[in-house]
Amino acid sequence: MFYIAKKNNLLIGIKMAEIENAQGGERDIRNPDGRREVEKSVTYRNRFELAIKVMYGEFFGLPLMQLYARTVEDCEIEELANAIELLESFHGFCAKKVADALREIYYKGLIMTASFGREDSPVLYVFLPYWTFQSKKKFSGKDRKFTPQEKRVMMMQISEILLETEPDEITPYNEGIRAWWTWWND
């Protein structure tokens, strides 16, 4: 087991889940000096599940782990959406709605990559494709760059879909959009 944190006599370990829906465990151990510590293990099926469980430790029986972190920008959208759903709800944030919106945006070919994290509260970054071959939607003809007009339309469509998830902020971010759900607007 690889330990990623030690906090208040609690060792946090991680291991890859060998079976679907495997749960982490907990056991008492003794230090060489005789003090009791609790070892908790966190199981996960992919890097997104691990990231979510580390960032939102308090939802998985762990200490609060990371208030400011996010996953690497990635095109494995279905895996990311499944990991987001692990959170269920967090103040005004409904994980199922956000995961479904992310899938919808992706399967409509509006984004190339996405990143999810925590900036105190849940945050989602989605990034537009530059070229037609980078989109999930298949375009006929030769591969080409998206025009500025096409990108504006994509941004509007993404915003409309994400607004249904009721973020507290939705703003342009580089070549994409940032949506953020705050905890203090309950």
C-alpha positions in Angstrom: 0.0 0.0 0.0 1.2 3.5 -0.8 0.4 6.1 1.9 -0.5 9.6 0.6 -1.1 11.4 3.8 -0.8 11.2 7.6 -3.1 13.5 9.6 -3.9 13.4 13.3 -2.7 9.7 13.7 -4.7 8.7 10.6 -2.8 7.1 7.8 -4.5 7.5 4.4 -3.6 4.7 1.9 -4.7 4.1 -1.7 -5.0 1.0 -3.7 -6.6 0.0 -7.0 -10.0 -1.7 -6.6 -9.9 -5.2 -7.9 -13.6 -5.6 -8.1 -16.5 -3.3 -9.2 -17.8 -1.1 -6.3 -15.0 -2.2 -3.9 -14.9 -0.1 -0.7 -11.9 1.0 1.3 -11.2 -0.4 4.7 -10.0 0.6 8.1 -7.8 -1.1 10.6 -6.0 -0.3 13.9 -2.2 -0.4 13.9 0.4 0.3 16.5 3.4 2.5 16.0 6.9 1.3 17.1 6.4 3.6 20.1 3.1 1.9 21.0 0.7 4.7 20.0 -2.5 3.6 18.2 -3.1 4.8 14.7 -5.9 4.1 12.3 -5.1 3.1 8.8 -7.7 3.8 6.1 -7.5 2.6 2.6 -9.2 4.2 -0.4 -10.1 2.1 -3.3 -10.6 3.5 -6.8 -11.1 2.2 -10.3 -9.4 5.0 -12.2 -7.4 8.2 -11.7 -10.5 10.4 -11.7 -12.1 8.4 -8.8 -8.8 8.7 -6.9 -8.7 12.5 -7.5 -12.3 13.0 -6.4 -11.8 11.0 -3.2 -8.6 12.8 -2.4 -10.1 16.3 -3.1 -13.4 15.6 -1.3 -12.0 13.3 1.4 -14.7 14.3 3.9 -17.4 12.6 1.8 -15.5 9.3 1.8 -14.7 9.0 5.5 -11.4 10.7 5.2 -10.1 14.1 6.5 -10.7 17.1 4.3 -7.8 16.7 1.9 -7.6 19.4 -0.9 -9.5 22.6 -1.1 -7.8 23.8 -4.3 -7.0 21.1 -6.8 -8.3 19.7 -10.1 -7.9 16.8 -12.4 -5.6 17.0 -15.4 -7.4 18.1 -18.5 -8.4 14.9 -20.2 -10.6 13.5 -23.0 -11.8 10.5 -21.0 -15.1 12.3 -20.4 -17.3 9.2 -19.4 -14.8 8.2 -16.7 -14.7 11.7 -15.4 -18.5 12.0 -15.4 -18.8 8.7 -13.5 -16.3 9.9 -10.9 -18.1 13.2 -10.4 -21.3 11.2 -9.6 -19.5 9.8 -6.6 -20.1 13.1 -4.8 -23.9 12.9 -5.1 -24.6 16.4 -3.8 -22.6 19.1 -2.2 -24.6 22.1 -1.0 -26.1 23.5 -4.3 -24.1 21.1 -6.4 -25.9 18.1 -7.8 -23.3 15.6 -9.1 -25.8 13.6 -11.2 -27.0 16.8 -13.1 -23.4 17.9 -13.7 -22.2 14.5 -14.9 -25.2 14.2 -17.2 -24.6 17.7 -18.6 -20.9 16.9 -19.1 -21.8 13.8 -21.1 -24.4 15.7 -23.1 -21.8 18.4 -24.0 -19.3 15.8 -25.0 -21.6 13.6 -27.1 -22.8 16.6 -29.0 -19.2 17.2 -30.0 -18.9 20.5 -28.2 -15.9 19.8 -26.1 -12.6 18.1 -26.5 -11.4 17.8 -22.9 -12.6 18.6 -19.4 -11.2 19.0 -15.9 -13.0 18.8 -12.5 -11.9 19.9 -9.1 -12.4 22.0 -6.1 -11.9 25.7 -5.5 -13.4 25.4 -2.0 -16.5 24.2 -3.9 -16.9 22.1 -7.0 -15.6 23.5 -10.3 -15.8 22.2 -13.8 -13.7 23.3 -16.8 -14.6 22.3 -20.3 -12.5 23.0 -23.4 -13.5 23.3 -27.0 -11.9 21.4 -29.8 -9.7 23.3 -32.2 -10.1 20.9 -35.1 -13.1 18.9 -36.3 -11.3 15.6 -35.7 -11.0 16.5 -32.0 -14.8 16.5 -31.5 -16.8 13.4 -30.6 -19.2 14.4 -33.4 -18.1 13.3 -36.8 -17.9 15.9 -39.5 -18.0 15.1 -43.2 -15.2 16.3 -45.5 -11.7 17.2 -44.8 -10.5 17.9 -41.2 -10.4 21.6 -40.5 -10.2 24.2 -37.8 -13.4 25.4 -36.3 -14.2 28.9 -37.3 -14.5 31.7 -34.7 -18.3 31.8 -35.4 -18.6 28.0 -34.8 -16.7 28.4 -31.5 -19.1 31.1 -30.4 -22.0 28.9 -31.1 -20.4 26.0 -29.2 -19.8 28.3 -26.2 -23.4 29.4 -26.2 -24.6 25.8 -26.4 -22.3 24.7 -23.6 -23.4 27.6 -21.4 -27.1 26.8 -22.0 -26.5 23.1 -21.0 -24.4 24.0 -17.9 -26.9 26.7 -16.8 -29.4 23.8 -16.2 -27.0 22.5 -13.4 -27.4 25.9 -11.6 -23.8 27.0 -11.1 -23.2 30.1 -9.1 -20.7 31.3 -11.7 -20.3 30.4 -15.4 -17.5 32.3 -17.2 -15.3 31.9 -20.3 -11.9 30.4 -19.5 -9.2 30.3 -22.1 -10.7 28.2 -25.0 -13.6 27.0 -22.9 -15.9 27.5 -19.9 -15.5 27.4 -16.1 -18.6 26.5 -14.0 -18.4 26.8 -10.2 -20.9 25.9 -7.5 -20.4 27.7 -4.2 -21.2 26.4 -0.8 -22.3 29.7 0.7 -25.3 30.3 -1.6 -27.5 27.5 -0.1 
